[in-house]
Amino acid sequence: MWKTQDYMRRHWPTLQIPLLGIAIGIVLFFAVSTLSPHPGDTCGRLGQIAEEWQLGMPTRTLICSATISGDLRYNRAIIDEKKTAER
């Protein structure tokens, strides 16, 4: 136990930077995933377009649409792949 404490006291300044970087990365990952809209989330304006962010996946376009019950919810937009490839 004393060896571990001594090791941490001696090497803590060099370990701070990588640990701080990992902590910032984890916080940013969770912040982006919670702040980006997902299909089924409520939205404020009909036709509003947003992007869904997921780790390791390309962004997906979401559009605000009305449900049968009258609620406004985000749904995945249908995009023609041929037209976007020609541009």
Buried (B, 14 or more C-beta within 10 A) or exposed (E): EEEEEEEEEEEEEEEEEEEEEEEEEEEEEEEEEEEBBBEEBEBEEEEBEBEBBEEEEEEBEBBBBEEEEEEBBBBEBEEEEEEEEEE
